[in-house]
């Protein structure tokens, strides 16, 4: 199961990166080098990553959290589906007998992906 970034984040990053790129290019044509060209290119790449790459991949016994550019950032393992619960819009994972919060935000996840996650693990209203 793959959970994706909210497209709104990409909608914000892409125009901002394009603006930096265009303004930096104008200055470059006028003979002034500025780092806004580099910053603009990086912001555009991040926006592209938010658009196309998964946020979280859920495998049978793992949560794999990815960076916007795609490579795995962190891997969290669990033994059984009962070791995962959603409480107050936070994902909790039982490791070593303690419940630990995963660094996953509902705000930057697509709404339909969050609903699929709730259907799979259920939400507890504690």
C-alpha positions in Angstrom: 0.0 0.0 0.0 1.4 3.4 -1.0 0.3 6.7 0.6 1.1 9.8 -1.4 1.9 13.4 -0.6 -0.9 15.9 -0.9 -0.8 17.6 -4.3 -1.3 21.1 -2.7 2.3 21.0 -1.5 3.4 20.5 -5.0 1.1 23.3 -6.3 2.9 25.6 -3.9 6.5 24.5 -4.6 6.4 24.3 -8.4 5.4 28.0 -9.1 7.7 29.2 -6.4 10.6 27.3 -7.9 9.7 28.5 -11.4 9.6 32.1 -10.2 13.1 31.8 -8.6 14.4 30.2 -11.8 12.9 32.9 -14.1 14.1 35.9 -11.9 17.5 34.3 -11.6 17.7 33.8 -15.3 16.8 37.4 -16.0 19.6 38.6 -13.6 22.0 36.1 -15.3 21.2 37.6 -18.8 21.9 41.0 -17.3 25.3 39.8 -16.2 24.7 39.1 -12.5 24.9 35.6 -11.2 22.5 34.7 -8.4 21.9 31.6 -6.4 18.2 31.9 -7.0 18.7 29.8 -10.2 20.0 26.9 -8.1 17.4 27.4 -5.4 14.7 27.5 -8.0 15.8 24.3 -9.6 16.0 22.6 -6.2 12.5 23.8 -5.3 11.1 22.6 -8.6 12.7 19.2 -8.0 11.1 19.1 -4.5 7.7 20.0 -6.0 8.1 17.3 -8.6 8.9 14.8 -5.8 5.8 15.8 -3.9 3.8 15.3 -7.0 5.1 11.9 -8.1 6.8 10.1 -5.2 5.1 8.1 -2.3 5.1 9.5 1.2 4.8 6.2 3.0 4.9 2.6 1.7 3.2 0.0 3.9 4.5 -3.5 3.5 3.2 -6.5 5.5 5.3 -5.7 8.6 6.9 -2.4 7.8 6.2 1.3 7.4 8.7 2.9 5.0 8.7 6.7 5.1 10.2 8.3 2.0 11.7 11.7 1.3 10.1 13.8 -1.4 12.8 12.7 -3.8 12.0 9.0 -3.3 14.7 7.3 -1.3 13.6 5.7 2.1 14.2 7.9 5.0 13.1 5.7 7.9 11.9 2.1 8.2 9.6 1.1 11.1 8.8 -2.6 11.7 5.9 -4.1 13.5 4.9 -7.7 14.3 1.1 -7.7 13.7 -1.6 -5.3 12.5 -2.7 -5.0 16.2 0.7 -3.2 16.8 -0.5 -0.2 14.7 -3.3 2.2 15.7 -4.5 5.6 14.7 -5.3 7.9 17.6 -6.3 11.6 17.2 -4.9 11.7 13.6 -1.6 10.2 14.7 -0.2 6.8 13.7 1.1 4.9 16.7 3.3 1.8 16.4 4.0 -0.6 19.2 7.7 -1.3 19.5 9.4 -3.0 22.5 6.1 -2.8 24.5 5.7 1.0 24.1 3.5 2.9 21.7 5.6 5.3 19.6 4.3 8.0 17.2 5.4 7.7 13.6 6.6 11.0 12.0 3.7 11.0 9.5 1.4 14.0 9.1 -2.2 13.7 7.9 -1.9 17.3 6.5 0.6 16.5 3.8 -1.0 13.1 2.9 -3.8 12.8 0.3 -7.2 12.5 1.9 -8.2 9.3 0.2 -4.9 7.7 1.3 -5.6 8.7 4.9 -9.0 7.1 4.6 -7.5 3.9 3.2 -5.1 3.8 6.1 -8.0 4.3 8.6 -9.9 1.4 6.9 -6.8 -0.9 7.1 -5.9 -0.2 10.8 -9.0 1.5 12.2 -9.0 4.7 14.2 -9.3 4.6 18.0 -10.8 7.7 19.7 -8.9 7.7 23.0 
